Amino acid sequence: MKKEILNRMKVVQGDITQLDVDAIVNAANKTLLGGGGVDGAVHRAAGPQLLEECKTIGGCPTGEARITKGYNLKARHVIHTVGPVYKGDPADAEKLAACYRNSMELAVENGVRAIAFPAISCGVYGYPIKDACKIAVDTVSERLSRTPSIEKVVFALFSKGDYDVYTGYINAFSD
Ligand code: AR6
């Protein structure tokens, strides 16, 4: 991977809702009406107006993404995407990659320069973190090489174990 692309990706450990970026991505479900995990944290931090806006959207199919305002977040936007429930089929990987691609496309359309992703599908939806990390980083880096307007992609990992998987995978490109 080119150094220029590596320099535009950053891995952090912590709560995605606290990040000062233009958009944070939410790992939502098809209703877009909130839930647990990162989805619950995003709605709590953004405030009740986020749910009001989400109610007007009418849900989102797996692999697609929808954008709202960020309300009480530092981030101006929330990009809600619906990851696959992990079943171990090849279709899972395609759907997870689509989440990253479609989120980045919405980001570009909305003038987002810095965007943060959680580990989509790696909680309740059961995606193995190593496989999901490779899909996330490979898909994002491929898109970044064709998307000059996005300056920074932050991968925000909640646990130290997930953070170590991401840093290990990304650092291997610069060795
Ligand atoms: N910041 C960053 N990452 C977080 C945070 C946070 N504040 N909280 C949790 N994570 P999950 P999924 C990590 O379950 O697997 C919801 O109920 C977490 O450790 O949030 O896509 C939705 O409504 C894990 O690595 O999302 C759906 O029903 C990652 O975020 C369902 O869960 C994703 O875990 C979606 O499941």
Boltz pocket constraint, residues with backbone or C-beta under 6 A from the ligand:
constraints:
  - pocket:
      binder: B
      contacts: [[A, 14], [A, 15], [A, 16], [A, 17], [A, 27], [A, 28], [A, 29], [A, 34], [A, 35], [A, 36], [A, 37], [A, 38], [A, 39], [A, 40], [A, 41], [A, 42], [A, 83], [A, 118], [A, 119], [A, 120], [A, 121], [A, 122], [A, 123], [A, 124], [A, 125], [A, 126], [A, 127], [A, 156], [A, 157], [A, 158], [A, 159], [A, 162]]
      max_distance: 6.0
